[in-house]
Amino acid sequence: MKAKEMTNMTTEQLQAQVSELKTQLFNLRFQLATGQLSNPKMITEVKRDIARTKTVLRLKEQA
């Protein structure tokens, strides 16, 4: 999801998305450890999505 789309979301929605992305990251890491992950790049993409979401959340706090 783009940062521009995230700016329209509420803080509760952003926090829920961070939680969901962290769960997804955990599952991807588990799949990687068991050898079931077909695309390891997904881990990097989810990490970036988490960082992007946290950045937007922080900007909303400062505003």
MOPAC internal coordinates of N, CA, C and O (Angstrom, degrees):
PM7 1SCF
backbone

  N    0.0000 0     0.00 0     0.00 0    0    0    0
  C    1.4395 1     0.00 0     0.00 0    1    0    0
  C    1.5312 1   108.60 1     0.00 0    2    1    0
  O    1.2310 1   120.99 1   -37.65 1    3    2    1
  N    1.2885 1   115.71 1   142.35 1    3    2    1
  C    1.4518 1   121.68 1  -178.89 1    5    3    2
  C    1.5356 1   110.49 1   -79.63 1    6    5    3
  O    1.2310 1   121.07 1   -27.97 1    7    6    5
  N    1.3199 1   115.55 1   152.03 1    7    6    5
  C    1.4636 1   120.62 1   179.02 1    9    7    6
  C    1.5225 1   110.98 1   -63.82 1   10    9    7
  O    1.2310 1   120.56 1   147.82 1   11   10    9
  N    1.3177 1   116.53 1   -32.18 1   11   10    9
  C    1.4639 1   120.69 1   179.69 1   13   11   10
  C    1.5298 1   110.34 1   -63.08 1   14   13   11
  O    1.2310 1   120.32 1   142.44 1   15   14   13
  N    1.3191 1   117.00 1   -37.56 1   15   14   13
  C    1.4589 1   121.02 1   178.63 1   17   15   14
  C    1.5249 1   110.80 1   -71.17 1   18   17   15
  O    1.2310 1   120.53 1   148.52 1   19   18   17
  N    1.3323 1   116.60 1   -31.48 1   19   18   17
  C    1.4570 1   120.72 1  -178.07 1   21   19   18
  C    1.5154 1   112.75 1   -72.60 1   22   21   19
  O    1.2310 1   120.04 1   154.46 1   23   22   21
  N    1.3285 1   117.53 1   -25.54 1   23   22   21
  C    1.4621 1   119.64 1  -178.53 1   25   23   22
  C    1.5208 1   111.90 1   -66.19 1   26   25   23
  O    1.2310 1   119.82 1   158.38 1   27   26   25
  N    1.3171 1   117.96 1   -21.62 1   27   26   25
  C    1.4644 1   121.72 1   178.75 1   29   27   26
  C    1.5183 1   112.78 1   -84.00 1   30   29   27
  O    1.2310 1   120.46 1   170.84 1   31   30   29
  N    1.3366 1   116.74 1    -9.16 1   31   30   29
  C    1.4605 1   120.84 1  -178.32 1   33   31   30
  C    1.5241 1   110.27 1   -85.65 1   34   33   31
  O    1.2310 1   120.81 1   -24.03 1   35   34   33
  N    1.3398 1   116.05 1   155.97 1   35   34   33
  C    1.4626 1   120.58 1   176.80 1   37   35   34
  C    1.5238 1   109.26 1   -80.58 1   38   37   35
  O    1.2310 1   121.01 1   -12.60 1   39   38   37
  N    1.3309 1   115.66 1   167.40 1   39   38   37
  C    1.4665 1   119.40 1  -179.49 1   41   39   38
  C    1.5253 1   111.10 1   -65.42 1   42   41   39
  O    1.2310 1   120.25 1   145.79 1   43   42   41
  N    1.3233 1   117.12 1   -34.21 1   43   42   41
  C    1.4622 1   120.29 1   178.67 1   45   43   42
  C    1.5247 1   110.59 1   -65.31 1   46   45   43
  O    1.2310 1   120.83 1   138.97 1   47   46   45
  N    1.3238 1   116.01 1   -41.03 1   47   46   45
  C    1.4626 1   119.91 1   178.47 1   49   47   46
  C    1.5225 1   110.74 1   -65.68 1   50   49   47
  O    1.2310 1   120.58 1   140.67 1   51   50   49
  N    1.3275 1   116.50 1   -39.33 1   51   50   49
  C    1.4656 1   119.97 1   179.41 1   53   51   50
  C    1.5220 1   111.19 1   -66.49 1   54   53   51
  O    1.2310 1   120.30 1   139.56 1   55   54   53
  N    1.3298 1   117.03 1   -40.44 1   55   54   53
  C    1.4581 1   120.04 1   178.13 1   57   55   54
  C    1.5207 1   111.02 1   -65.91 1   58   57   55
  O    1.2310 1   120.53 1   142.29 1   59   58   57
  N    1.3053 1   116.58 1   -37.71 1   59   58   57
  C    1.4645 1   120.18 1   177.09 1   61   59   58
  C    1.5245 1   110.37 1   -65.94 1   62   61   59
  O    1.2310 1   120.58 1   142.72 1   63   62   61
  N    1.3268 1   116.50 1   -37.28 1   63   62   61
  C    1.4593 1   119.79 1   179.03 1   65   63   62
  C    1.5239 1   111.03 1   -67.58 1   66   65   63
  O    1.2310 1   119.86 1   140.70 1   67   66   65
  N    1.3304 1   117.87 1   -39.30 1   67   66   65
  C    1.4664 1   120.94 1   177.14 1   69   67   66
  C    1.5197 1   109.65 1   -61.12 1   70   69   67
  O    1.2310 1   120.59 1   136.09 1   71   70   69
  N    1.3116 1   116.47 1   -43.91 1   71   70   69
  C    1.4603 1   120.65 1   179.01 1   73   71   70
  C    1.5267 1   111.23 1   -61.65 1   74   73   71
  O    1.2310 1   120.80 1   136.07 1   75   74   73
  N    1.3177 1   116.08 1   -43.93 1   75   74   73
  C    1.4598 1   121.21 1   179.35 1   77   75   74
  C    1.5340 1   111.29 1   -63.84 1   78   77   75
  O    1.2310 1   120.47 1   138.46 1   79   78   77
  N    1.3232 1   116.70 1   -41.54 1   79   78   77
  C    1.4627 1   120.88 1  -179.96 1   81   79   78
  C    1.5218 1   111.35 1   -67.59 1   82   81   79
  O    1.2310 1   120.12 1   144.37 1   83   82   81
  N    1.3317 1   117.37 1   -35.63 1   83   82   81
  C    1.4658 1   120.08 1   177.60 1   85   83   82
  C    1.5277 1   110.88 1   -66.18 1   86   85   83
  O    1.2310 1   120.72 1   141.80 1   87   86   85
  N    1.3152 1   116.22 1   -38.20 1   87   86   85
  C    1.4631 1   120.26 1   176.01 1   89   87   86
  C    1.5203 1   110.75 1   -64.49 1   90   89   87
  O    1.2310 1   121.12 1   138.18 1   91   90   89
  N    1.3179 1   115.47 1   -41.82 1   91   90   89
  C    1.4632 1   120.66 1   178.41 1   93   91   90
  C    1.5280 1   110.62 1   -63.44 1   94   93   91
  O    1.2310 1   120.38 1   139.45 1   95   94   93
  N    1.3399 1   116.87 1   -40.55 1   95   94   93
  C    1.4633 1   121.15 1   178.52 1   97   95   94
  C    1.5236 1   110.69 1   -63.63 1   98   97   95
  O    1.2310 1   120.41 1   138.38 1   99   98   97
  N    1.3313 1   116.82 1   -41.62 1   99   98   97
  C    1.4576 1   120.70 1   177.34 1  101   99   98
  C    1.5242 1   110.92 1   -59.47 1  102  101   99
  O    1.2310 1   120.60 1   134.40 1  103  102  101
  N    1.3259 1   116.46 1   -45.60 1  103  102  101
  C    1.4578 1   120.83 1   179.87 1  105  103  102
  C    1.5285 1   111.83 1   -63.70 1  106  105  103
  O    1.2310 1   120.57 1   140.38 1  107  106  105
  N    1.3291 1   116.52 1   -39.62 1  107  106  105
  C    1.4691 1   119.74 1   178.54 1  109  107  106
  C    1.5221 1   111.24 1   -65.71 1  110  109  107
  O    1.2310 1   120.43 1   139.29 1  111  110  109
  N    1.3228 1   116.79 1   -40.71 1  111  110  109
  C    1.4643 1   119.84 1   178.03 1  113  111  110
  C    1.5224 1   111.01 1   -64.89 1  114  113  111
  O    1.2310 1   120.84 1   142.68 1  115  114  113
  N    1.3217 1   116.00 1   -37.32 1  115  114  113
  C    1.4576 1   120.16 1   177.83 1  117  115  114
  C    1.5286 1   110.27 1   -64.93 1  118  117  115
  O    1.2310 1   120.44 1   137.50 1  119  118  117
  N    1.3289 1   116.77 1   -42.50 1  119  118  117
  C    1.4650 1   121.15 1   177.99 1  121  119  118
  C    1.5240 1   110.82 1   -64.09 1  122  121  119
  O    1.2310 1   120.29 1   142.72 1  123  122  121
  N    1.3299 1   117.05 1   -37.28 1  123  122  121
  C    1.4597 1   120.98 1   178.62 1  125  123  122
  C    1.5277 1   110.47 1   -64.54 1  126  125  123
  O    1.2310 1   120.59 1   138.09 1  127  126  125
  N    1.3198 1   116.48 1   -41.91 1  127  126  125
  C    1.4601 1   120.78 1  -178.65 1  129  127  126
  C    1.5194 1   111.57 1   -66.91 1  130  129  127
  O    1.2310 1   120.50 1   146.94 1  131  130  129
  N    1.3263 1   116.65 1   -33.06 1  131  130  129
  C    1.4605 1   119.61 1  -178.91 1  133  131  130
  C    1.5260 1   112.69 1   -90.99 1  134  133  131
  O    1.2310 1   120.75 1   177.61 1  135  134  133
  N    1.3216 1   116.17 1    -2.39 1  135  134  133
  C    1.4613 1   119.80 1   177.67 1  137  135  134
  C    1.5156 1   114.68 1    81.34 1  138  137  135
  O    1.2310 1   119.69 1  -161.17 1  139  138  137
  N    1.3144 1   118.21 1    18.83 1  139  138  137
  C    1.4581 1   121.63 1  -177.64 1  141  139  138
  C    1.5276 1   112.93 1  -100.10 1  142  141  139
  O    1.2310 1   120.44 1   172.52 1  143  142  141
  N    1.3243 1   116.77 1    -7.48 1  143  142  141
  C    1.4670 1   119.88 1  -176.39 1  145  143  142
  C    1.5150 1   109.66 1   -79.30 1  146  145  143
  O    1.2310 1   120.79 1   -56.78 1  147  146  145
  N    1.3312 1   116.09 1   123.22 1  147  146  145
  C    1.4621 1   120.25 1  -177.35 1  149  147  146
  C    1.5259 1   112.25 1   -87.88 1  150  149  147
  O    1.2310 1   120.19 1   152.63 1  151  150  149
  N    1.3425 1   117.24 1   -27.37 1  151  150  149
  C    1.4610 1   120.90 1  -177.22 1  153  151  150
  C    1.5313 1   109.45 1  -130.06 1  154  153  151
  O    1.2310 1   119.43 1   -85.33 1  155  154  153
  N    1.3384 1   118.69 1    94.67 1  155  154  153
  C    1.4652 1   121.06 1  -178.17 1  157  155  154
  C    1.5261 1   113.96 1   -64.49 1  158  157  155
  O    1.2310 1   120.00 1   162.83 1  159  158  157
  N    1.3127 1   117.60 1   -17.17 1  159  158  157
  C    1.4610 1   120.92 1   179.30 1  161  159  158
  C    1.5252 1   111.58 1   -66.14 1  162  161  159
  O    1.2310 1   120.35 1   158.80 1  163  162  161
  N    1.3084 1   116.94 1   -21.20 1  163  162  161
  C    1.4615 1   121.17 1   179.39 1  165  163  162
  C    1.5291 1   111.18 1   -59.96 1  166  165  163
  O    1.2310 1   120.09 1   146.03 1  167  166  165
  N    1.3310 1   117.43 1   -33.97 1  167  166  165
  C    1.4585 1   120.83 1   179.73 1  169  167  166
  C    1.5236 1   109.83 1   -61.98 1  170  169  167
  O    1.2310 1   120.50 1   134.59 1  171  170  169
  N    1.3168 1   116.65 1   -45.41 1  171  170  169
  C    1.4652 1   121.37 1   179.04 1  173  171  170
  C    1.5191 1   111.19 1   -63.09 1  174  173  171
  O    1.2310 1   120.25 1   138.27 1  175  174  173
  N    1.3115 1   117.13 1   -41.73 1  175  174  173
  C    1.4632 1   120.97 1  -179.65 1  177  175  174
  C    1.5257 1   111.71 1   -64.58 1  178  177  175
  O    1.2310 1   120.36 1   139.99 1  179  178  177
  N    1.3302 1   116.91 1   -40.01 1  179  178  177
  C    1.4659 1   120.04 1   179.79 1  181  179  178
  C    1.5267 1   109.78 1   -68.69 1  182  181  179
  O    1.2310 1   120.19 1   140.80 1  183  182  181
  N    1.3304 1   117.24 1   -39.20 1  183  182  181
  C    1.4624 1   120.16 1   177.37 1  185  183  182
  C    1.5281 1   110.79 1   -60.82 1  186  185  183
  O    1.2310 1   120.54 1   138.62 1  187  186  185
  N    1.3002 1   116.58 1   -41.38 1  187  186  185
  C    1.4709 1   120.40 1   179.18 1  189  187  186
  C    1.5206 1   111.17 1   -67.39 1  190  189  187
  O    1.2310 1   120.51 1   142.59 1  191  190  189
  N    1.3284 1   116.62 1   -37.41 1  191  190  189
  C    1.4644 1   119.84 1   177.35 1  193  191  190
  C    1.5272 1   110.68 1   -64.06 1  194  193  191
  O    1.2310 1   120.39 1   140.77 1  195  194  193
  N    1.3326 1   116.85 1   -39.23 1  195  194  193
  C    1.4623 1   120.87 1   177.78 1  197  195  194
  C    1.5233 1   109.61 1   -62.83 1  198  197  195
  O    1.2310 1   120.60 1   133.14 1  199  198  197
  N    1.3193 1   116.47 1   -46.86 1  199  198  197
  C    1.4631 1   120.52 1  -179.65 1  201  199  198
  C    1.5179 1   111.20 1   -63.05 1  202  201  199
  O    1.2310 1   120.43 1   138.76 1  203  202  201
  N    1.3161 1   116.78 1   -41.24 1  203  202  201
  C    1.4619 1   121.48 1   179.84 1  205  203  202
  C    1.5274 1   110.47 1   -63.30 1  206  205  203
  O    1.2310 1   120.71 1   137.41 1  207  206  205
  N    1.3225 1   116.25 1   -42.59 1  207  206  205
  C    1.4565 1   120.86 1  -179.75 1  209  207  206
  C    1.5243 1   110.90 1   -66.47 1  210  209  207
  O    1.2310 1   120.48 1   137.31 1  211  210  209
  N    1.3323 1   116.69 1   -42.69 1  211  210  209
  C    1.4562 1   119.83 1   178.76 1  213  211  210
  C    1.5246 1   111.69 1   -65.18 1  214  213  211
  O    1.2310 1   120.29 1   145.69 1  215  214  213
  N    1.3119 1   117.05 1   -34.31 1  215  214  213
  C    1.4621 1   120.82 1   178.14 1  217  215  214
  C    1.5209 1   110.51 1   -65.13 1  218  217  215
  O    1.2310 1   120.27 1   134.52 1  219  218  217
  N    1.3202 1   117.10 1   -45.48 1  219  218  217
  C    1.4643 1   120.99 1   179.09 1  221  219  218
  C    1.5287 1   109.88 1   -64.05 1  222  221  219
  O    1.2310 1   120.39 1   140.78 1  223  222  221
  N    1.3318 1   116.85 1   -39.22 1  223  222  221
  C    1.4524 1   121.23 1   178.66 1  225  223  222
  C    1.5308 1   110.00 1   -62.27 1  226  225  223
  O    1.2310 1   120.17 1   136.95 1  227  226  225
  N    1.3022 1   117.27 1   -43.05 1  227  226  225
  C    1.4672 1   122.26 1   179.57 1  229  227  226
  C    1.5301 1   111.05 1   -65.21 1  230  229  227
  O    1.2310 1   120.42 1   139.78 1  231  230  229
  N    1.3082 1   116.80 1   -40.22 1  231  230  229
  C    1.4569 1   120.29 1   178.03 1  233  231  230
  C    1.5196 1   111.43 1   -63.77 1  234  233  231
  O    1.2310 1   120.45 1   143.39 1  235  234  233
  N    1.3299 1   116.75 1   -36.61 1  235  234  233
  C    1.4629 1   120.34 1   177.77 1  237  235  234
  C    1.5233 1   110.90 1   -68.34 1  238  237  235
  O    1.2310 1   120.05 1   146.04 1  239  238  237
  N    1.3352 1   117.51 1   -33.96 1  239  238  237
  C    1.4635 1   120.61 1   178.47 1  241  239  238
  C    1.5217 1   110.77 1   -67.02 1  242  241  239
  O    1.2310 1   120.50 1   141.98 1  243  242  241
  N    1.3157 1   116.65 1   -38.02 1  243  242  241
  C    1.4544 1   120.64 1  -177.15 1  245  243  242
  C    1.5285 1   112.35 1   -75.74 1  246  245  243
  O    1.2310 1   120.56 1   156.14 1  247  246  245
  N    1.2953 1   116.53 1   -23.86 1  247  246  245
  C    1.4782 1   119.83 1  -177.04 1  249  247  246
  C    1.5105 1   112.58 1   -76.32 1  250  249  247
  O    1.2310 1   120.10 1   180.00 1  251  250  249

